[in-house]
Amino acid sequence: MSTVFTNANIFDGIKDEITKDAWFLVDDDGKISETGTGTAPTASETVDLNGQYVMPGLINAHTHVSLDPNTHDGDGFADIVTVTVRSVEHLRQLLKSGVTYVRGCGSSYGVDRILAKLQREGKLEKVPQIMPSGAPMTMSGGHGILFHGGNVTDSPDEMRKQVRENFADGAQCTKVMATGGVMSINDNMVQPQLKIPEIAVAVEETHSKGSIVAAHAEANPGIMNALKAKVDSIEHGDYLTDEEIQMMVDQGTYLTPTLLVVQSMVDHSDELPDWEAQKNAEVKEAGFRNFRKAYKAGVKLTLGTDVGCPFTNFDETPKEFEIMVDQLGMTNFDALSSSHNSATLMKLGEYGELAAGKYADFLVLKDNPLADVKAVQQEDKQVYQAGQRQF
């Protein structure tokens, strides 16, 4: 059964403009088959969008659905039943907020692999589509042990085995820990963790599967190690140097700055342990300055919020755009385009834009997001997946 959506003002995700008085036709497979303006074609069903604004569903490339954002460490060692139940609830909150596709960047017990399988089989409804990473690859005692079931690896051979087994268990991408982090008490960002030979093996094995590697890398020498190993995206990257920024431009490496988690932890610093609040304050000062430089240099920024980490809630992904504009000086269009960059990074050729041949994952908003990125924060927005309304 085909559906034609009419009377829409469309931001297609790739052009800095609104197409007025537009329509789009969605086929039985949930894909857009035609678009146009003016008089719409006939279809089995017609949905009048009443002059509202339509934009692509959001693609959040850095999520931790298994974690509890109301704790300072994510409570990654909760029992597997608790982790699974809250993961489902978190996924539904993400979808209601407008996120129609997520990349997992580490989950306790690797539960995102099973949840992704259930979603694809139609056994888990009203959740985003999921590109799961399973548990992250981490050295013994490394930052990844915050997740129960973290894939501990201390040599290139161990890394090769762990990545292969992770994909066999349903992972679709790989997350590696190249540095320490804000949330772990016994390390810090300047301490390198997984080394170049280990990360390079993860890249080799993951690329052989046609997929991508995300590197948690906050400072140096860990950022440089990850870049030399040719990862696909740097996650956080707060202490990027000018040399590394140029390397990212030259190599086509994406940056996921995860601004929301940093700002959220600053806003709730009085609820964090002193050591964690101090590390995060230092990260914000350096990170926001370096992200501005990376943006101006042409590094491609993706949409990713580190949701699940302290006080970073699952209904807040649209706030990342506001921080990009206010703190990094990005244009509204460039901020919104970070979601399309996520789709490109994740090799989702049929998602991230509204055009013929793409899946009809879209949001319906009262106001123009190109005029005000806060329009995407609308609480009662309509959310569609494959042409079917979910919220």
Helices and strands as residue ranges (DSSP letters): E 3-10, E 19-26, E 32-37, E 45-48, E 53-56, E 58-63, H 80-97, E 99-104, G 108-110, H 111-120, E 129-131, E 137-138, G 143-146, E 151-152, H 156-168, E 174-177, H 196-208, E 213-217, H 222-228, E 233-236, H 242-251, E 254-256, H 259-267, G 269-271, H 274-297, H 319-328, H 332-345, E 362-365, G 373-377, E 382-385, E 388-389
